[in-house]
Amino acid sequence: MLKSLPCQRLRLKPHCDPMIFSIFWPFRLVTGILKLFLNVLVMLSCILTIMAFMGDRGWVWSLTTHFRVQYLVVQLLAFLLVSVAYWRHKKQDIKNGGHLERWLSLVFIGVFAGLNLVCVAPYYWPGQKPDALSPPVSTLKLMHFNLFGKTNHNTQAVLSAIQAEDPDLLDMVEYTETWRKTLEKSPVIKRYPYRISGQGLMALYSKRPLQHPRLVYAGVQKVENQANIIAQITLDKQPLTILVAHPASPMRPSHLTWLQESFAQWIQTRTKLGRHLIVVGDLNTSPWSVEFMTLTRKTGLRDSQLGYGLQPSWPMLLPFFGIRTEPNLLTQLLVVPIDHVLISEQIEVFSRHTGPFVGSDHLPVVVELGLRPSAL
């Protein structure tokens, strides 16, 4: 029966040994499955790319905006594989009439990869970094944590990360009463005598005096995910406003509405928050969402990642089954940047990086900031 099988499909001779065929056919089967999977993945990434450009059409459409890097990686991989096949089989394809088909595939994939590359590339342009020849009078180091509330109990890792970075300002979200009692027993936290925490499950610790610290809600109802801590510090004799936020994760339509209400309030009250402003927190949105782009455009705030490359921070649980891992190349391809530090025009970023794994599903973010000399 094996002798009657079409050995030609394996590019073996018609009189090939059945034993050879039985060895090689599983490899062709696996190759065929992988090609089918890649084709489906590429088509899906292209469809989602189109949907991402229409993220304002609704809740599901909005969710597609957060994975530009993942779409780009799939499309670049496909472009590379098709390019290799194109040049390897160019002469044979011209004879068989398949040359045009591969060329059109390259153009199709290249267009979609280019659309996503336009969104991602600005974060890697070095021109976004400050001029090293005009340093500020002083700098301010800010460290942001999402502690993962009641799930994470790795207090020592958090304290070690704080001690290693020694920031001037320290903000925390998903900050429970248990975390407060535990952290404030440590001599590390005693370095921060100025502090405010609220029912919004967040806290702000500072080495510098906090002026007018308060808890403000974006909506009419006092929903935890719409709470913001607002305070002022003095930097180079200039008032600097800090806004700590943790809007609702847009995994439900109602939560997306809460997030939009928070962003709308920041836009509306931008002038009241002072000339120099820092918005920091787990904003539960990527740099490519309609909400994020509207916020930065209408407030004049700038993403501190620009010039330093994308620094994804969530989720550090893979693959959503409680498996916690240190950051590596694989996790960086699966993780998205939703922990942000947004800054006003006269503030420069002198360093920015994500911190170590501390048991949370988020990585901490560390940013060193300073006022431009023209702002003084």
C-alpha positions in Angstrom: 0.0 0.0 0.0 2.9 2.4 0.8 4.3 1.8 -2.7 1.2 3.4 -4.2 1.6 6.7 -2.3 2.7 9.8 -4.3 6.4 9.9 -3.3 6.8 12.8 -5.8 5.3 15.2 -3.2 8.4 14.6 -1.1 10.5 15.4 -4.1 11.8 11.8 -4.0 12.0 9.5 -7.0 8.9 7.6 -7.9 10.6 4.3 -7.0 11.5 5.6 -3.5 11.8 3.1 -0.7 8.5 3.1 1.4 10.7 3.2 4.5 12.2 6.5 3.4 8.7 7.9 2.8 7.6 6.8 6.2 10.5 8.7 7.8 10.1 11.9 5.9 6.3 12.4 5.7 5.9 13.6 9.3 8.4 16.4 8.7 6.3 17.6 5.7 3.2 17.4 7.8 4.7 19.5 10.5 6.1 22.0 8.0 2.6 22.3 6.4 1.0 22.9 9.8 3.6 25.6 10.7 3.1 27.3 7.3 -0.7 27.3 7.8 -0.3 28.6 11.4 2.0 31.4 10.2 -0.3 32.4 7.4 -3.3 32.6 9.8 -1.2 34.5 12.3 -0.1 37.0 9.6 -3.6 37.5 8.3 -4.9 38.0 11.9 -2.1 40.5 12.7 -3.1 42.5 9.5 -6.8 42.5 10.4 -6.0 43.6 13.9 -3.7 46.3 12.6 -6.6 47.8 10.6 -8.9 47.5 13.6 -6.2 49.3 15.8 -6.4 52.4 13.5 -10.2 52.5 14.3 -9.8 52.1 18.1 -12.4 54.8 18.7 -15.2 52.7 17.3 -15.9 50.8 20.4 -14.5 48.7 23.3 -13.3 45.7 21.4 -11.7 47.9 18.7 -9.9 49.8 21.5 -8.3 46.6 22.9 -6.6 46.0 19.5 -4.6 49.2 19.8 -2.2 47.9 22.5 -0.3 45.2 20.6 1.5 47.1 17.9 4.9 45.5 18.8 3.4 42.0 18.6 1.8 42.7 15.2 5.1 44.1 14.0 7.2 41.1 15.2 4.8 38.7 13.4 4.9 40.7 10.2 8.6 41.2 10.1 9.2 37.4 10.7 6.8 36.6 7.8 8.5 39.2 5.6 11.9 37.6 6.3 10.6 34.1 5.5 8.8 35.2 2.3 11.9 37.1 1.2 14.1 34.1 1.6 11.7 31.9 -0.3 11.4 34.6 -3.0 15.1 34.7 -3.8 15.7 31.0 -3.3 13.0 30.0 -5.7 13.0 33.0 -8.0 14.1 31.3 -11.2 11.7 28.3 -10.6 8.8 30.6 -9.8 9.3 32.6 -13.0 9.0 29.4 -15.0 6.0 28.2 -13.1 4.3 31.6 -12.9 4.5 31.9 -9.1 6.9 34.9 -9.1 4.2 37.5 -9.1 2.4 35.8 -6.2 5.4 35.9 -3.9 6.2 39.5 -4.8 2.7 40.6 -4.0 2.9 38.8 -0.7 6.0 40.7 0.1 4.4 44.0 -0.7 1.2 43.1 1.3 3.2 42.1 4.4 5.6 45.0 4.0 2.8 47.6 4.0 1.3 46.4 7.2 4.7 46.1 8.9 5.4 49.6 7.8 2.2 50.9 9.4 3.1 49.4 12.7 6.8 50.4 12.4 5.7 54.1 12.0 3.9 53.8 15.4 6.8 52.0 17.2 9.9 53.7 15.6 9.6 57.2 17.3 10.4 55.6 20.6 13.9 54.7 19.4 14.8 58.0 17.8 17.8 59.4 19.8 16.8 63.0 19.0 14.2 62.7 21.7 16.8 62.6 24.4 17.9 65.9 26.2 21.0 67.8 25.2 23.9 66.6 27.5 25.5 70.0 27.1 22.8 71.8 29.0 22.3 69.8 32.2 19.6 71.0 34.7 20.5 72.6 38.0 19.2 69.5 39.8 17.4 66.2 39.0 14.5 64.3 40.5 14.4 60.5 40.5 11.0 59.0 40.5 10.1 55.3 41.0 6.7 53.8 40.3 5.3 50.5 41.5 2.2 48.5 40.9 2.4 46.2 43.9 -0.2 43.7 42.8 -2.2 44.3 45.9 -3.2 41.2 48.0 -1.5 38.7 45.6 2.1 39.8 46.0 3.8 39.4 49.4 7.4 39.9 48.3 8.0 42.8 50.6 11.8 42.3 50.7 12.1 42.4 46.9 10.3 45.8 46.8 12.4 47.2 49.6 15.6 46.0 48.0 14.6 47.7 44.7 13.8 50.9 46.5 17.1 50.8 48.3 19.1 50.1 45.2 17.5 53.0 43.2 17.1 55.5 46.2 14.5 57.6 44.4 13.4 61.1 45.6 9.8 60.3 44.9 8.1 56.9 45.3 4.6 56.2 44.1 2.7 52.9 44.5 -0.7 51.6 43.2 -2.6 48.5 44.3 -1.3 49.6 47.6 -3.2 47.9 50.4 -3.4 48.6 54.1 -1.2 45.4 54.7 1.4 46.8 52.4 1.3 50.2 54.2 1.8 48.6 57.6 4.6 46.3 56.4 6.6 48.9 54.4 6.4 51.7 57.0 8.2 49.5 59.5 11.2 49.4 57.3 14.1 52.0 57.7 14.1 52.2 53.9 10.7 53.9 53.9 11.6 56.1 56.8 13.8 58.1 54.4 10.5 59.4 53.0 8.9 61.5 55.8 6.4 63.2 53.5 3.6 60.9 52.3 0.0 60.7 51.4 -2.2 57.6 50.8 -5.9 57.3 50.1 -8.8 55.0 49.6 -7.8 54.8 45.9 -5.3 52.1 46.9 -2.3 54.3 46.1 0.4 56.2 47.9 3.0 58.9 47.3 6.2 59.0 49.4 8.7 61.9 49.1 12.0 63.1 50.5 10.9 66.6 49.6 8.0 68.4 51.3 4.7 67.8 49.6 2.6 70.9 49.2 -1.2 70.7 49.0 -1.4 66.9 48.9 -4.9 65.7 48.2 -7.0 62.8 46.8 -9.3 63.7 43.9 -11.8 61.6 42.1 -12.4 62.0 38.3 -16.1 60.9 38.3 -19.1 61.9 40.3 -19.1 58.6 42.1 -16.0 57.9 44.2 -14.8 54.8 42.3 -11.4 53.6 43.4 -10.1 53.4 39.8 -10.9 57.1 39.3 -8.9 58.3 42.3 -5.8 60.5 41.8 -3.2 61.7 44.3 -2.2 65.3 43.5 0.6 67.1 45.2 3.3 69.7 44.5 7.0 69.8 45.3 9.7 72.4 44.6 12.4 71.7 42.1 15.0 74.4 41.3 12.7 76.9 43.0 9.9 76.0 40.6 6.6 74.3 41.6 6.2 70.9 40.1 2.9 69.0 40.2 2.7 65.3 40.6 -0.4 63.4 39.7 -0.5 59.7 40.6 -3.2 57.6 38.9 -4.4 54.1 38.3 -7.4 54.2 35.9 -9.6 51.1 35.5 -8.3 48.3 33.2 -10.4 48.5 30.0 -11.3 44.8 30.1 -15.0 45.8 30.3 -16.9 48.5 28.5 -17.8 50.2 31.8 -14.1 50.2 32.8 -13.1 51.8 29.5 -15.7 54.5 30.3 -14.1 55.1 33.7 -10.6 55.4 32.1 -11.9 57.8 29.5 -13.5 60.0 32.2 -10.2 60.1 34.1 -8.3 61.2 31.0 -11.0 63.7 30.1 -10.7 65.3 33.6 -7.0 65.7 33.2 -7.5 67.4 29.9 -10.1 69.7 31.3 -8.1 70.6 34.4 -4.7 70.8 32.7 -4.2 74.5 33.2 -5.1 74.3 36.8 -2.4 71.7 37.5 0.4 74.1 36.8 3.0 74.7 34.1 5.3 71.8 35.2 3.4 68.5 35.5 4.2 64.8 35.9 1.5 62.2 35.5 2.6 58.8 36.7 1.0 55.5 37.3 -0.4 52.3 35.8 -2.6 54.0 33.2 -3.8 50.6 31.8 -3.3 51.8 28.3 -0.6 51.6 25.7 1.0 54.6 23.8 -1.1 53.7 20.7 -4.6 53.8 22.2 -6.9 56.5 21.1 -7.3 57.7 24.7 -3.5 58.0 25.3 -2.9 59.9 22.1 -5.8 62.2 22.7 -4.5 62.9 26.3 -0.9 63.7 25.1 -2.1 65.8 22.2 -4.6 67.9 24.2 -2.5 68.4 27.4 0.9 68.8 25.7 2.3 66.0 27.9 5.1 63.8 26.5 5.8 60.1 27.0 9.0 59.7 28.9 9.8 56.6 26.9 10.5 58.6 23.8 14.2 58.3 22.9 14.8 55.5 25.4 12.9 52.7 23.6 9.7 51.0 24.6 9.9 49.6 28.1 7.1 47.2 28.5 6.0 46.4 32.1 2.9 44.1 32.0 2.1 41.2 32.4 5.0 39.6 34.1 2.8 36.5 34.7 3.2 34.0 31.9 1.2 32.7 30.4 -1.5 34.1 32.7 -1.4 30.9 34.9 0.6 32.3 37.8 4.0 31.5 36.4 6.2 34.5 37.4 9.4 35.2 35.6 12.3 37.6 35.4 12.3 39.9 32.4 13.9 38.3 29.3 13.7 38.6 25.5 10.7 36.4 25.3 8.7 38.2 27.9 9.6 41.6 26.3 7.9 40.4 23.1 4.8 39.4 25.0 4.6 42.3 27.4 3.1 45.8 26.8 4.0 49.2 28.2 1.1 50.4 30.3 3.0 51.9 33.3 3.7 55.5 32.3 5.4 58.7 33.3 4.1 61.6 31.3 5.8 65.0 31.5 5.1 68.6 30.4 7.2 70.4 27.9 9.8 72.0 30.1 10.8 68.7 31.8 13.6 66.6 30.4 14.2 62.9 30.9 17.8 62.0 31.8 17.4 58.3 32.3 14.6 55.8 32.2 14.4 52.0 32.8 12.2 49.3 34.2 13.3 47.8 37.5 13.6 44.2 38.6 10.9 41.6 39.1 9.5 42.1 42.5 6.7 39.5 42.6 4.1 41.7 41.0 2.6 41.3 37.5 4.1 44.7 36.7 7.7 45.8 36.6 8.6 49.0 38.4 9.6 52.1 36.4 12.5 54.4 37.3 12.8 57.9 35.7 15.3 60.7 36.4 13.9 64.1 35.5 15.0 67.7 35.4 13.8 71.1 34.4 15.2 72.6 31.3 17.4 75.7 31.9 14.8 77.8 29.9 12.2 76.9 32.5 14.1 78.4 35.4 
